[in-house]
Amino acid sequence: MNIRGMSSDDVLDNFMVGFERRNPGEDDFRQAVRELATDIIPFMVNSDRYARMNILERLTEPDRIITFRVNWLDDESNVRTNRGYRIQHNNSIGPYKGGLRFHKDVTLDTLKFLAFEQTFKNSLTGLPMGGAKGGSDFNPKGKSEREIMVFCQAFMSHLYRYIGPNTDVPAGDIGVSHKEVSYMYGQYKRLTNELTPVMTGKDLAVGGSLIRPEATGYGAVYMAENMLATRGDHLEGKTALVSGSGNVALYAVEKLIQKGVKVLTVSDSSGTAFDSQGIDVEKLQWLMFLKFERKGRIEEYAQAFKGVEFLPDKRPWDISADMAFPCATQNEVDEADAQTLVANSCQLVSEGANMPTREEGIRVFQKNNLLFAPAKAANAGGVAVSGLEMSQNSMRMSWSREEVDTRLQGIMRTIHEQMLEHGKDGKTVNYLRGANIAGFIKVADAMLALGVI
C-alpha cells in the first residue's frame, strides 16, 4: 500500500474499495475490518513500515478457509446434511485459536468477521495464540442428546485433519458447550489415538479448566471495573442492563451481583425481562436452571417472580441504568439505542458479545465520552482462560478456581493498560482505538519478523 502524500481518509476509502471488491456482500466482515482500519490507517500514516509490507491487506485475507460436508443420521435413521467451516485466519503469534459455533444462521461472512476479531483479541491477552473461528449451520435446538453426539462426531471426523495442539486449538461458542466440545474431543482421541490438548472448553472430567464457562462474563465485568477506576469510581451501588441469557450474560450478572451492582435486565430473542428490584442470587440460580437445564424462555422468569415485567420483542436499552453490558449477539445496539443510553445517563458500556454495537452507535458513545470497552478487549476473558486451559493440559495439572480467576483478572488488567497506552487522547481515552492499535502491533510485528510467507 503506497500511502505517501495521501490523507488518512483517502487511504481508508481506497483500502475499503479494494476490500469490498474482494469480499462482496459480506457485511459483518466489512464492518469488523472497517472498524479496525479506521484506527490503524492513521497510525500507519505516521509509521509506514507496516504499509510498505502490505500488512493490513494481508491481515484481511485469512490464511485458509476450510469447508466440508457433514453427513449424519438422526434418531429416525434419516440422513441429514450440514456444512462445516474452519477459518484459520492468522497464526503469526501462535497456533490458531477460536471457537466453534453451531447455529442455523452460521455463514461464511459471520465466521470470517469472528476469526478476524479473534486474531486481535488473542493478541491483546498476551498469550501465544493466533486467530481462528469455525462451526456449522447445524441447529442443536430440539435435537436429542444422541443426535448432538452423532453430529459432533461426524463434524470432527472431517475437522481433525486440520487441527492439533501446535496447529489449531478450537473451543466452544454459541451452541457449543462443554458437552459438545467433549464429544468432539472424544472423537479426535478415537481417530488419532492421542490424548493431546487439542480443544479447550472441555468438561472438567476430561481436562477442562475451572472458571472457563464464567470467564467471558467475568472478564467483561473486570474490564468495567478497570475503566471506572480511571475516574476514581467503582462498581458497587451502580445499576446495570445486561442483554442475553446464555453463559456470557448470566455469568456477567453473577459477577456484577458479587460486586454490589443492581442488575435490572436479562433477555433472549423473545424479549426482555425487567426486574426493577434487581436480580438477586436466588433469582439468578433460578435463571441458570431455566436457561442451562430446561432451555426455557426468559418470559418464564417474569411469570415466576412478582414485580418482574416482560417486554416482548424488546431489547433492554430503553431502561435507565448506569451501565450496559451487551452480551447477546452482534449488532444488537444501534444508533438509536446508543442515543437512548446516553440520554438516560449511562456511564459505561462493556461488550460481552462479539461486535454488539453498530458503527453509528460506537460514534455516539465516543462523542459523549462514555467509557466504552469494545468486544475484542472486554470479552477476551473467555479465550484468555482457554489459553490457560491449554497451559494446564500441557503441564498435566489443574489450577484452583482462585488461581485461574486471579490470572484472568491480571490478563484483563493488562489489556486495559494496553488500551490506555495506545488510546489516550488528551484527558480522555479512546478505548476502541487503544484496543485496535495494541492488538494490531503485536500481530503486525510478528508478521514483519517472519518475512513474506
C-alpha positions as a LaTeX table, in Angstrom:
\begin{tabular}{lrrr}
\hline
Residue & $x$ (\AA) & $y$ (\AA) & $z$ (\AA) \\
\hline
Met1 & 0.00 & 0.00 & 0.00 \\
Asn2 & 1.55 & 3.30 & $-1.10$ \\
Ile3 & 0.25 & 5.97 & 1.28 \\
Arg4 & 2.79 & 8.74 & 0.72 \\
Gly5 & 1.11 & 12.11 & 0.23 \\
Met6 & $-2.38$ & 10.73 & 0.90 \\
Ser7 & $-4.72$ & 11.72 & 3.72 \\
Ser8 & $-5.91$ & 9.05 & 6.16 \\
Asp9 & $-9.47$ & 9.37 & 4.82 \\
Asp10 & $-8.33$ & 8.81 & 1.22 \\
Val11 & $-6.23$ & 5.81 & 2.24 \\
Leu12 & $-9.18$ & 4.33 & 4.15 \\
Asp13 & $-11.58$ & 4.86 & 1.23 \\
Asn14 & $-9.18$ & 3.26 & $-1.28$ \\
Phe15 & $-8.49$ & 0.37 & 1.06 \\
Met16 & $-12.20$ & $-0.35$ & 1.64 \\
Val17 & $-12.98$ & $-0.22$ & $-2.10$ \\
Gly18 & $-10.43$ & $-2.97$ & $-2.70$ \\
Phe19 & $-11.61$ & $-4.95$ & 0.32 \\
Glu20 & $-15.27$ & $-4.86$ & $-0.72$ \\
Arg21 & $-14.39$ & $-5.89$ & $-4.26$ \\
Arg22 & $-12.67$ & $-9.00$ & $-2.88$ \\
Asn23 & $-15.41$ & $-9.74$ & $-0.34$ \\
Pro24 & $-18.75$ & $-8.78$ & $-1.93$ \\
Gly25 & $-21.87$ & $-8.95$ & 0.22 \\
Glu26 & $-20.01$ & $-9.81$ & 3.44 \\
Asp27 & $-21.44$ & $-7.09$ & 5.66 \\
Asp28 & $-20.32$ & $-8.40$ & 9.06 \\
Phe29 & $-16.76$ & $-8.92$ & 7.85 \\
Arg30 & $-16.76$ & $-5.46$ & 6.24 \\
Gln31 & $-17.97$ & $-3.87$ & 9.49 \\
Ala32 & $-15.23$ & $-5.53$ & 11.54 \\
Val33 & $-12.50$ & $-4.63$ & 9.05 \\
Arg34 & $-13.61$ & $-1.00$ & 8.70 \\
Glu35 & $-13.76$ & $-0.60$ & 12.49 \\
Leu36 & $-10.12$ & $-1.69$ & 12.77 \\
Ala37 & $-8.88$ & 0.08 & 9.64 \\
Thr38 & $-10.37$ & 3.41 & 10.76 \\
Asp39 & $-7.90$ & 3.46 & 13.64 \\
Ile40 & $-4.99$ & 1.59 & 12.06 \\
Ile41 & $-4.63$ & 3.63 & 8.87 \\
Pro42 & $-3.93$ & 6.97 & 10.63 \\
Phe43 & $-1.45$ & 5.08 & 12.81 \\
Met44 & 0.21 & 3.63 & 9.69 \\
Val45 & 0.42 & 7.06 & 8.02 \\
Asn46 & 2.77 & 8.04 & 10.84 \\
Ser47 & 4.69 & 4.74 & 10.74 \\
Asp48 & 4.66 & 3.44 & 7.20 \\
Arg49 & 6.79 & 0.30 & 7.71 \\
Tyr50 & 3.53 & $-1.65$ & 8.05 \\
Ala51 & 2.15 & $-0.08$ & 4.87 \\
Arg52 & 5.27 & $-0.92$ & 2.84 \\
Met53 & 4.87 & $-4.61$ & 3.74 \\
Asn54 & 1.14 & $-4.56$ & 2.97 \\
Ile55 & 0.31 & $-5.77$ & 6.48 \\
Leu56 & $-3.28$ & $-4.54$ & 6.64 \\
Glu57 & $-4.27$ & $-6.12$ & 3.31 \\
Arg58 & $-2.59$ & $-9.37$ & 4.35 \\
Leu59 & $-4.50$ & $-9.34$ & 7.63 \\
Thr60 & $-7.84$ & $-9.13$ & 5.84 \\
Glu61 & $-7.12$ & $-12.35$ & 3.93 \\
Pro62 & $-7.43$ & $-15.49$ & 6.08 \\
Asp63 & $-4.54$ & $-17.93$ & 5.86 \\
Arg64 & $-7.02$ & $-20.56$ & 4.74 \\
Ile65 & $-10.73$ & $-21.30$ & 4.68 \\
Ile66 & $-11.80$ & $-24.92$ & 5.10 \\
Thr67 & $-15.36$ & $-26.01$ & 4.24 \\
Phe68 & $-16.74$ & $-29.52$ & 4.30 \\
Arg69 & $-19.96$ & $-31.50$ & 4.15 \\
Val70 & $-21.15$ & $-33.18$ & 7.35 \\
Asn71 & $-23.48$ & $-36.15$ & 6.90 \\
Trp72 & $-25.11$ & $-37.73$ & 9.97 \\
Leu73 & $-28.05$ & $-39.93$ & 10.97 \\
Asp74 & $-30.89$ & $-38.56$ & 13.09 \\
Asp75 & $-32.93$ & $-40.64$ & 15.55 \\
Glu76 & $-35.24$ & $-41.84$ & 12.74 \\
Ser77 & $-32.23$ & $-43.00$ & 10.69 \\
Asn78 & $-32.71$ & $-40.20$ & 8.18 \\
Val79 & $-29.54$ & $-38.93$ & 6.54 \\
Arg80 & $-29.03$ & $-35.26$ & 7.37 \\
Thr81 & $-26.50$ & $-32.91$ & 5.77 \\
Asn82 & $-24.93$ & $-29.74$ & 7.14 \\
Arg83 & $-21.97$ & $-27.59$ & 6.18 \\
Gly84 & $-18.86$ & $-27.31$ & 8.35 \\
Tyr85 & $-16.32$ & $-24.48$ & 8.38 \\
Arg86 & $-12.95$ & $-23.59$ & 9.86 \\
Ile87 & $-11.44$ & $-20.16$ & 9.19 \\
Gln88 & $-7.74$ & $-20.24$ & 10.11 \\
His89 & $-7.15$ & $-16.52$ & 9.98 \\
Asn90 & $-3.64$ & $-15.79$ & 11.25 \\
Asn91 & $-1.06$ & $-17.79$ & 13.22 \\
Ser92 & 1.81 & $-15.29$ & 13.40 \\
Ile93 & 1.95 & $-15.27$ & 17.21 \\
Gly94 & 0.82 & $-18.83$ & 17.95 \\
Pro95 & $-1.43$ & $-21.75$ & 16.96 \\
Tyr96 & $-4.83$ & $-20.83$ & 15.59 \\
Lys97 & $-7.30$ & $-20.41$ & 18.45 \\
Gly98 & $-11.01$ & $-19.70$ & 18.37 \\
Gly99 & $-14.41$ & $-21.22$ & 18.98 \\
Leu100 & $-16.80$ & $-23.41$ & 17.03 \\
Arg101 & $-20.35$ & $-22.10$ & 16.63 \\
Phe102 & $-23.35$ & $-24.36$ & 15.91 \\
His103 & $-26.32$ & $-22.24$ & 14.85 \\
Lys104 & $-28.78$ & $-22.28$ & 11.97 \\
Asp105 & $-27.66$ & $-18.81$ & 10.86 \\
Val106 & $-23.91$ & $-19.55$ & 10.65 \\
Thr107 & $-22.45$ & $-18.26$ & 7.39 \\
Leu108 & $-19.00$ & $-17.76$ & 5.96 \\
Asp109 & $-19.41$ & $-13.99$ & 6.42 \\
Thr110 & $-20.12$ & $-14.35$ & 10.14 \\
Leu111 & $-17.19$ & $-16.69$ & 10.71 \\
Lys112 & $-14.75$ & $-14.50$ & 8.75 \\
Phe113 & $-15.61$ & $-11.49$ & 10.91 \\
Leu114 & $-15.31$ & $-13.56$ & 14.07 \\
Ala115 & $-11.95$ & $-15.02$ & 13.04 \\
Phe116 & $-10.66$ & $-11.55$ & 12.13 \\
Glu117 & $-11.71$ & $-10.15$ & 15.53 \\
Gln118 & $-10.31$ & $-13.22$ & 17.29 \\
Thr119 & $-6.83$ & $-12.53$ & 15.91 \\
Phe120 & $-6.63$ & $-9.16$ & 17.67 \\
Lys121 & $-8.48$ & $-10.30$ & 20.78 \\
Asn122 & $-5.99$ & $-13.12$ & 21.26 \\
Ser123 & $-3.14$ & $-10.69$ & 20.66 \\
Leu124 & $-4.42$ & $-8.44$ & 23.46 \\
Thr125 & $-4.35$ & $-11.28$ & 26.00 \\
Gly126 & $-0.56$ & $-11.51$ & 25.71 \\
Leu127 & $-0.82$ & $-15.29$ & 25.26 \\
Pro128 & 0.76 & $-17.02$ & 22.22 \\
Met129 & $-2.43$ & $-17.65$ & 20.27 \\
Gly130 & $-3.36$ & $-16.91$ & 16.67 \\
Gly131 & $-6.90$ & $-16.29$ & 15.47 \\
Ala132 & $-9.48$ & $-18.68$ & 14.03 \\
Lys133 & $-13.20$ & $-19.48$ & 14.09 \\
Gly134 & $-15.42$ & $-22.22$ & 12.80 \\
Gly135 & $-18.67$ & $-24.06$ & 13.14 \\
Ser136 & $-21.68$ & $-25.29$ & 11.27 \\
Asp137 & $-25.24$ & $-24.37$ & 10.30 \\
Phe138 & $-26.33$ & $-27.34$ & 12.45 \\
Asn139 & $-29.09$ & $-26.24$ & 14.85 \\
Pro140 & $-28.79$ & $-28.03$ & 18.21 \\
Lys141 & $-32.18$ & $-26.74$ & 19.41 \\
Gly142 & $-34.72$ & $-29.54$ & 19.54 \\
Lys143 & $-32.13$ & $-32.25$ & 18.92 \\
Ser144 & $-31.80$ & $-35.25$ & 21.21 \\
Glu145 & $-28.62$ & $-35.96$ & 23.15 \\
Arg146 & $-27.84$ & $-38.80$ & 20.77 \\
Glu147 & $-28.29$ & $-36.59$ & 17.69 \\
Ile148 & $-26.00$ & $-33.92$ & 19.11 \\
Met149 & $-23.34$ & $-36.52$ & 19.91 \\
Val150 & $-23.61$ & $-38.11$ & 16.45 \\
Phe151 & $-23.33$ & $-34.73$ & 14.73 \\
Cys152 & $-20.32$ & $-33.72$ & 16.83 \\
Gln153 & $-18.57$ & $-36.97$ & 15.95 \\
Ala154 & $-19.35$ & $-36.57$ & 12.24 \\
Phe155 & $-18.14$ & $-32.94$ & 12.32 \\
Met156 & $-14.84$ & $-33.91$ & 13.99 \\
Ser157 & $-14.33$ & $-36.77$ & 11.54 \\
His158 & $-13.61$ & $-34.05$ & 8.95 \\
Leu159 & $-12.10$ & $-31.32$ & 11.12 \\
Tyr160 & $-9.48$ & $-33.49$ & 12.86 \\
Arg161 & $-7.21$ & $-33.41$ & 9.78 \\
Tyr162 & $-6.66$ & $-29.68$ & 10.14 \\
Ile163 & $-6.18$ & $-29.18$ & 13.89 \\
Gly164 & $-3.64$ & $-30.13$ & 16.54 \\
Pro165 & $-2.05$ & $-28.76$ & 19.74 \\
Asn166 & 0.62 & $-26.90$ & 17.76 \\
Thr167 & $-1.58$ & $-26.10$ & 14.75 \\
Asp168 & $-5.13$ & $-25.14$ & 15.68 \\
Val169 & $-6.92$ & $-25.49$ & 19.03 \\
Pro170 & $-10.71$ & $-24.98$ & 18.71 \\
Ala171 & $-13.06$ & $-24.22$ & 21.60 \\
Gly172 & $-16.76$ & $-23.71$ & 22.19 \\
Asp173 & $-19.02$ & $-20.83$ & 21.19 \\
Ile174 & $-22.76$ & $-20.33$ & 20.67 \\
Gly175 & $-24.45$ & $-23.74$ & 20.56 \\
Val176 & $-21.26$ & $-25.50$ & 21.64 \\
Ser177 & $-20.92$ & $-26.03$ & 25.40 \\
His178 & $-18.50$ & $-28.24$ & 27.33 \\
Lys179 & $-20.73$ & $-31.17$ & 26.36 \\
Glu180 & $-20.32$ & $-30.70$ & 22.60 \\
Val181 & $-16.61$ & $-29.90$ & 22.96 \\
Ser182 & $-16.14$ & $-33.13$ & 24.93 \\
Tyr183 & $-17.96$ & $-35.18$ & 22.28 \\
Met184 & $-15.70$ & $-33.71$ & 19.59 \\
Tyr185 & $-12.61$ & $-34.22$ & 21.72 \\
Gly186 & $-13.58$ & $-37.85$ & 22.25 \\
Gln187 & $-13.86$ & $-38.38$ & 18.50 \\
Tyr188 & $-10.49$ & $-36.71$ & 17.92 \\
Lys189 & $-8.98$ & $-39.04$ & 20.51 \\
Arg190 & $-10.57$ & $-42.04$ & 18.80 \\
Leu191 & $-9.33$ & $-41.06$ & 15.34 \\
Thr192 & $-5.76$ & $-40.09$ & 16.28 \\
Asn193 & $-5.13$ & $-42.40$ & 19.25 \\
Glu194 & $-3.64$ & $-39.37$ & 21.00 \\
Leu195 & $-4.52$ & $-37.65$ & 24.27 \\
Thr196 & $-3.35$ & $-34.14$ & 23.38 \\
Pro197 & $-4.57$ & $-30.63$ & 24.37 \\
Val198 & $-6.29$ & $-30.03$ & 21.04 \\
Met199 & $-9.55$ & $-28.48$ & 22.32 \\
Thr200 & $-10.48$ & $-26.17$ & 25.17 \\
Gly201 & $-13.76$ & $-25.66$ & 26.97 \\
Lys202 & $-13.95$ & $-29.37$ & 27.72 \\
Asp203 & $-15.80$ & $-30.94$ & 30.63 \\
Leu204 & $-13.78$ & $-30.84$ & 33.85 \\
Ala205 & $-13.70$ & $-34.66$ & 33.83 \\
Val206 & $-11.62$ & $-34.68$ & 30.62 \\
Gly207 & $-9.26$ & $-31.78$ & 31.26 \\
Gly208 & $-11.40$ & $-28.65$ & 31.21 \\
Ser209 & $-10.46$ & $-25.63$ & 33.28 \\
Leu210 & $-12.27$ & $-24.15$ & 36.23 \\
Ile211 & $-13.74$ & $-20.69$ & 35.51 \\
Arg212 & $-13.92$ & $-21.37$ & 31.74 \\
Pro213 & $-17.76$ & $-21.15$ & 31.47 \\
Glu214 & $-17.75$ & $-17.99$ & 33.57 \\
Ala215 & $-14.69$ & $-16.34$ & 32.02 \\
Thr216 & $-16.20$ & $-14.16$ & 29.27 \\
Gly217 & $-18.89$ & $-12.70$ & 31.52 \\
Tyr218 & $-16.50$ & $-12.23$ & 34.42 \\
Gly219 & $-13.93$ & $-10.60$ & 32.13 \\
Ala220 & $-16.44$ & $-8.02$ & 30.85 \\
Val221 & $-17.14$ & $-7.02$ & 34.46 \\
Tyr222 & $-13.44$ & $-6.88$ & 35.38 \\
Met223 & $-12.91$ & $-4.60$ & 32.36 \\
Ala224 & $-15.69$ & $-2.29$ & 33.55 \\
Glu225 & $-14.08$ & $-2.19$ & 36.99 \\
Asn226 & $-10.72$ & $-1.19$ & 35.50 \\
Met227 & $-12.27$ & 1.56 & 33.39 \\
Leu228 & $-14.22$ & 3.06 & 36.29 \\
Ala229 & $-11.06$ & 3.14 & 38.39 \\
Thr230 & $-9.51$ & 5.62 & 35.92 \\
Arg231 & $-12.22$ & 8.07 & 37.01 \\
Gly232 & $-11.87$ & 7.29 & 40.71 \\
Asp233 & $-15.13$ & 5.32 & 40.61 \\
His234 & $-16.22$ & 1.75 & 41.36 \\
Leu235 & $-18.97$ & $-0.77$ & 40.60 \\
Glu236 & $-20.67$ & $-1.00$ & 43.98 \\
Gly237 & $-24.05$ & 0.71 & 44.16 \\
Lys238 & $-24.50$ & 1.09 & 40.42 \\
Thr239 & $-27.30$ & $-0.27$ & 38.24 \\
Ala240 & $-26.73$ & $-2.33$ & 35.07 \\
Leu241 & $-28.55$ & $-3.57$ & 31.99 \\
Val242 & $-27.47$ & $-6.98$ & 30.67 \\
Ser243 & $-28.71$ & $-8.40$ & 27.38 \\
Gly244 & $-28.78$ & $-12.11$ & 26.64 \\
Ser245 & $-29.25$ & $-15.08$ & 28.94 \\
Gly246 & $-26.53$ & $-17.51$ & 27.89 \\
Asn247 & $-23.20$ & $-18.20$ & 29.55 \\
Val248 & $-21.76$ & $-14.75$ & 28.94 \\
Ala249 & $-24.80$ & $-12.84$ & 30.16 \\
Leu250 & $-25.64$ & $-14.89$ & 33.24 \\
Tyr251 & $-22.08$ & $-15.10$ & 34.50 \\
Ala252 & $-21.73$ & $-11.34$ & 33.93 \\
Val253 & $-24.85$ & $-10.99$ & 36.09 \\
Glu254 & $-23.29$ & $-13.26$ & 38.72 \\
Lys255 & $-20.09$ & $-11.21$ & 38.93 \\
Leu256 & $-22.00$ & $-7.91$ & 38.93 \\
Ile257 & $-24.10$ & $-9.11$ & 41.88 \\
Gln258 & $-20.91$ & $-10.12$ & 43.72 \\
Lys259 & $-19.56$ & $-6.60$ & 43.10 \\
Gly260 & $-22.65$ & $-4.95$ & 44.61 \\
Val261 & $-24.34$ & $-3.94$ & 41.33 \\
Lys262 & $-28.11$ & $-3.98$ & 40.91 \\
Val263 & $-28.81$ & $-5.84$ & 37.65 \\
Leu264 & $-32.14$ & $-4.88$ & 36.10 \\
Thr265 & $-32.47$ & $-6.98$ & 32.93 \\
Val266 & $-31.79$ & $-10.17$ & 31.05 \\
Ser267 & $-33.16$ & $-11.04$ & 27.63 \\
Asp268 & $-33.45$ & $-13.57$ & 24.81 \\
Ser269 & $-34.77$ & $-13.49$ & 21.26 \\
Ser270 & $-38.37$ & $-13.26$ & 22.53 \\
Gly271 & $-37.87$ & $-10.11$ & 24.60 \\
Thr272 & $-36.53$ & $-8.60$ & 27.83 \\
Ala273 & $-37.28$ & $-9.32$ & 31.48 \\
Phe274 & $-37.12$ & $-6.09$ & 33.54 \\
Asp275 & $-36.69$ & $-6.64$ & 37.27 \\
Ser276 & $-36.89$ & $-3.23$ & 38.97 \\
Gln277 & $-35.99$ & $-4.83$ & 42.32 \\
Gly278 & $-32.79$ & $-6.26$ & 40.86 \\
Ile279 & $-31.77$ & $-9.85$ & 40.18 \\
Asp280 & $-30.51$ & $-11.46$ & 43.38 \\
Val281 & $-28.60$ & $-14.70$ & 43.95 \\
Glu282 & $-31.75$ & $-16.78$ & 44.33 \\
Lys283 & $-33.29$ & $-15.40$ & 41.14 \\
Leu284 & $-30.03$ & $-15.93$ & 39.27 \\
Gln285 & $-29.89$ & $-19.58$ & 40.32 \\
Trp286 & $-33.45$ & $-19.99$ & 39.04 \\
Leu287 & $-32.48$ & $-18.29$ & 35.75 \\
Met288 & $-29.47$ & $-20.57$ & 35.32 \\
Phe289 & $-31.65$ & $-23.63$ & 35.80 \\
Leu290 & $-34.19$ & $-22.20$ & 33.35 \\
Lys291 & $-31.66$ & $-21.46$ & 30.61 \\
Phe292 & $-28.95$ & $-24.10$ & 31.13 \\
Glu293 & $-31.06$ & $-27.11$ & 32.14 \\
Arg294 & $-34.60$ & $-26.57$ & 30.88 \\
Lys295 & $-33.68$ & $-24.44$ & 27.83 \\
Gly296 & $-36.69$ & $-22.28$ & 28.67 \\
Arg297 & $-37.64$ & $-18.77$ & 27.57 \\
Ile298 & $-36.95$ & $-15.60$ & 29.52 \\
Glu299 & $-40.68$ & $-14.82$ & 29.75 \\
Glu300 & $-40.93$ & $-17.61$ & 32.32 \\
Tyr301 & $-38.70$ & $-15.58$ & 34.65 \\
Ala302 & $-41.19$ & $-12.73$ & 34.55 \\
Gln303 & $-44.01$ & $-15.18$ & 35.30 \\
Ala304 & $-42.16$ & $-16.80$ & 38.20 \\
Phe305 & $-41.23$ & $-13.70$ & 40.22 \\
Lys306 & $-43.52$ & $-10.91$ & 41.38 \\
Gly307 & $-42.68$ & $-7.46$ & 40.10 \\
Val308 & $-40.75$ & $-8.63$ & 37.02 \\
Glu309 & $-42.07$ & $-7.18$ & 33.75 \\
Phe310 & $-41.70$ & $-8.98$ & 30.43 \\
Leu311 & $-41.19$ & $-6.69$ & 27.42 \\
Pro312 & $-41.92$ & $-8.79$ & 24.31 \\
Asp313 & $-39.69$ & $-8.23$ & 21.27 \\
Lys314 & $-37.79$ & $-5.50$ & 23.14 \\
Arg315 & $-34.11$ & $-5.07$ & 23.94 \\
Pro316 & $-33.07$ & $-3.65$ & 27.31 \\
Trp317 & $-31.62$ & $-0.34$ & 26.12 \\
Asp318 & $-34.70$ & 1.85 & 26.77 \\
Ile319 & $-34.38$ & 1.31 & 30.53 \\
Ser320 & $-32.41$ & 3.78 & 32.61 \\
Ala321 & $-29.22$ & 2.45 & 34.24 \\
Asp322 & $-25.63$ & 3.43 & 34.99 \\
Met323 & $-24.02$ & 0.72 & 32.85 \\
Ala324 & $-24.83$ & $-1.54$ & 29.90 \\
Phe325 & $-23.40$ & $-4.96$ & 29.12 \\
Pro326 & $-24.47$ & $-6.17$ & 25.62 \\
Cys327 & $-23.96$ & $-9.93$ & 25.94 \\
Ala328 & $-26.35$ & $-11.40$ & 23.34 \\
Thr329 & $-25.21$ & $-11.10$ & 19.73 \\
Gln330 & $-23.66$ & $-8.83$ & 17.11 \\
Asn331 & $-25.29$ & $-5.53$ & 16.15 \\
Glu332 & $-27.81$ & $-5.53$ & 19.00 \\
Val333 & $-27.10$ & $-1.87$ & 19.84 \\
Asp334 & $-27.87$ & 0.56 & 17.02 \\
Glu335 & $-27.53$ & 4.33 & 16.83 \\
Ala336 & $-30.96$ & 4.98 & 18.37 \\
Asp337 & $-30.22$ & 2.57 & 21.23 \\
Ala338 & $-26.90$ & 4.34 & 21.88 \\
Gln339 & $-28.61$ & 7.74 & 21.92 \\
Thr340 & $-31.19$ & 6.42 & 24.39 \\
Leu341 & $-28.48$ & 5.06 & 26.69 \\
Val342 & $-26.71$ & 8.43 & 26.61 \\
Ala343 & $-29.96$ & 10.30 & 27.28 \\
Asn344 & $-30.57$ & 8.03 & 30.28 \\
Ser345 & $-27.14$ & 8.97 & 31.73 \\
Cys346 & $-25.47$ & 5.63 & 31.09 \\
Gln347 & $-21.80$ & 6.00 & 32.04 \\
Leu348 & $-20.23$ & 2.79 & 30.70 \\
Val349 & $-20.68$ & 0.10 & 28.06 \\
Ser350 & $-18.68$ & $-3.13$ & 28.24 \\
Glu351 & $-19.26$ & $-5.51$ & 25.32 \\
Gly352 & $-19.66$ & $-9.15$ & 26.31 \\
Ala353 & $-20.85$ & $-10.32$ & 22.88 \\
Asn354 & $-18.84$ & $-10.11$ & 19.65 \\
Met355 & $-19.31$ & $-6.74$ & 17.89 \\
Pro356 & $-22.70$ & $-6.00$ & 19.52 \\
Thr357 & $-22.63$ & $-2.25$ & 18.77 \\
Arg358 & $-23.05$ & $-0.87$ & 15.27 \\
Glu359 & $-20.56$ & 1.66 & 13.92 \\
Glu360 & $-23.01$ & 4.55 & 14.34 \\
Gly361 & $-23.69$ & 3.55 & 17.95 \\
Ile362 & $-19.98$ & 3.50 & 18.77 \\
Arg363 & $-19.64$ & 7.04 & 17.42 \\
Val364 & $-22.46$ & 8.17 & 19.72 \\
Phe365 & $-20.68$ & 6.66 & 22.74 \\
Gln366 & $-17.36$ & 8.24 & 21.80 \\
Lys367 & $-18.89$ & 11.66 & 21.10 \\
Asn368 & $-20.46$ & 11.65 & 24.55 \\
Asn369 & $-17.33$ & 10.42 & 26.33 \\
Leu370 & $-18.84$ & 7.18 & 27.65 \\
Leu371 & $-16.44$ & 4.57 & 28.93 \\
Phe372 & $-16.73$ & 2.11 & 26.03 \\
Ala373 & $-14.88$ & $-1.22$ & 26.07 \\
Pro374 & $-15.00$ & $-2.90$ & 22.64 \\
Ala375 & $-15.60$ & $-6.62$ & 22.37 \\
Lys376 & $-12.08$ & $-7.53$ & 21.26 \\
Ala377 & $-10.95$ & $-6.33$ & 24.70 \\
Ala378 & $-13.95$ & $-6.69$ & 27.03 \\
Asn379 & $-14.90$ & $-10.24$ & 26.05 \\
Ala380 & $-11.34$ & $-11.56$ & 25.83 \\
Gly381 & $-11.74$ & $-13.33$ & 29.18 \\
Gly382 & $-13.12$ & $-16.45$ & 27.54 \\
Val383 & $-10.21$ & $-17.05$ & 25.19 \\
Ala384 & $-7.79$ & $-15.99$ & 27.95 \\
Val385 & $-8.95$ & $-18.85$ & 30.15 \\
Ser386 & $-8.94$ & $-21.14$ & 27.09 \\
Gly387 & $-5.26$ & $-20.27$ & 26.80 \\
Leu388 & $-4.82$ & $-21.07$ & 30.49 \\
Glu389 & $-6.58$ & $-24.41$ & 29.90 \\
Met390 & $-4.03$ & $-25.18$ & 27.16 \\
Ser391 & $-1.24$ & $-24.48$ & 29.64 \\
Gln392 & $-2.79$ & $-26.69$ & 32.31 \\
Asn393 & $-3.30$ & $-29.53$ & 29.82 \\
Ser394 & 0.30 & $-29.27$ & 28.59 \\
Met395 & 1.59 & $-29.48$ & 32.16 \\
Arg396 & $-0.83$ & $-32.30$ & 33.06 \\
Met397 & $-2.18$ & $-30.35$ & 36.02 \\
Ser398 & $-5.19$ & $-28.30$ & 37.12 \\
Trp399 & $-5.13$ & $-24.93$ & 38.82 \\
Ser400 & $-7.60$ & $-24.00$ & 41.54 \\
Arg401 & $-10.59$ & $-21.78$ & 40.87 \\
Glu402 & $-8.91$ & $-18.95$ & 42.77 \\
Glu403 & $-5.67$ & $-19.23$ & 40.78 \\
Val404 & $-7.43$ & $-19.21$ & 37.42 \\
Asp405 & $-9.59$ & $-16.26$ & 38.46 \\
Thr406 & $-6.56$ & $-14.33$ & 39.69 \\
Arg407 & $-4.80$ & $-14.92$ & 36.36 \\
Leu408 & $-7.94$ & $-13.85$ & 34.49 \\
Gln409 & $-8.12$ & $-10.60$ & 36.46 \\
Gly410 & $-4.45$ & $-9.96$ & 35.70 \\
Ile411 & $-4.97$ & $-10.52$ & 31.96 \\
Met412 & $-7.97$ & $-8.16$ & 31.86 \\
Arg413 & $-5.96$ & $-5.55$ & 33.76 \\
Thr414 & $-3.09$ & $-5.88$ & 31.27 \\
Ile415 & $-5.48$ & $-5.48$ & 28.33 \\
His416 & $-6.84$ & $-2.32$ & 29.94 \\
Glu417 & $-3.31$ & $-0.96$ & 30.39 \\
Gln418 & $-2.57$ & $-1.58$ & 26.70 \\
Met419 & $-5.69$ & 0.33 & 25.69 \\
Leu420 & $-4.71$ & 3.23 & 27.94 \\
Glu421 & $-1.24$ & 3.31 & 26.41 \\
His422 & $-2.46$ & 3.46 & 22.81 \\
Gly423 & $-5.83$ & 5.16 & 23.26 \\
Lys424 & $-5.09$ & 8.26 & 25.32 \\
Asp425 & $-6.34$ & 11.41 & 23.62 \\
Gly426 & $-5.67$ & 14.36 & 25.90 \\
Lys427 & $-7.71$ & 13.88 & 29.05 \\
Thr428 & $-9.91$ & 11.19 & 27.51 \\
Val429 & $-9.27$ & 7.62 & 26.41 \\
Asn430 & $-10.47$ & 6.18 & 23.10 \\
Tyr431 & $-10.62$ & 2.56 & 24.22 \\
Leu432 & $-11.57$ & 1.28 & 20.77 \\
Arg433 & $-8.53$ & 2.92 & 19.19 \\
Gly434 & $-6.35$ & 1.65 & 22.01 \\
Ala435 & $-7.57$ & $-1.92$ & 21.56 \\
Asn436 & $-7.22$ & $-1.82$ & 17.78 \\
Ile437 & $-3.68$ & $-0.41$ & 17.79 \\
Ala438 & $-2.41$ & $-2.59$ & 20.65 \\
Gly439 & $-3.84$ & $-5.75$ & 19.10 \\
Phe440 & $-2.54$ & $-4.84$ & 15.66 \\
Ile441 & 1.03 & $-4.02$ & 16.68 \\
Lys442 & 1.79 & $-7.42$ & 18.18 \\
Val443 & 0.44 & $-9.34$ & 15.16 \\
Ala444 & 1.96 & $-6.94$ & 12.62 \\
Asp445 & 5.40 & $-7.04$ & 14.25 \\
Ala446 & 5.33 & $-10.85$ & 14.22 \\
Met447 & 4.39 & $-10.83$ & 10.53 \\
Leu448 & 7.28 & $-8.48$ & 9.77 \\
Ala449 & 9.68 & $-10.70$ & 11.71 \\
Leu450 & 8.55 & $-13.82$ & 9.84 \\
Gly451 & 9.00 & $-12.25$ & 6.41 \\
Val452 & 6.68 & $-12.61$ & 3.44 \\
Ile453 & 5.10 & $-16.04$ & 3.87 \\
\hline
\end{tabular}
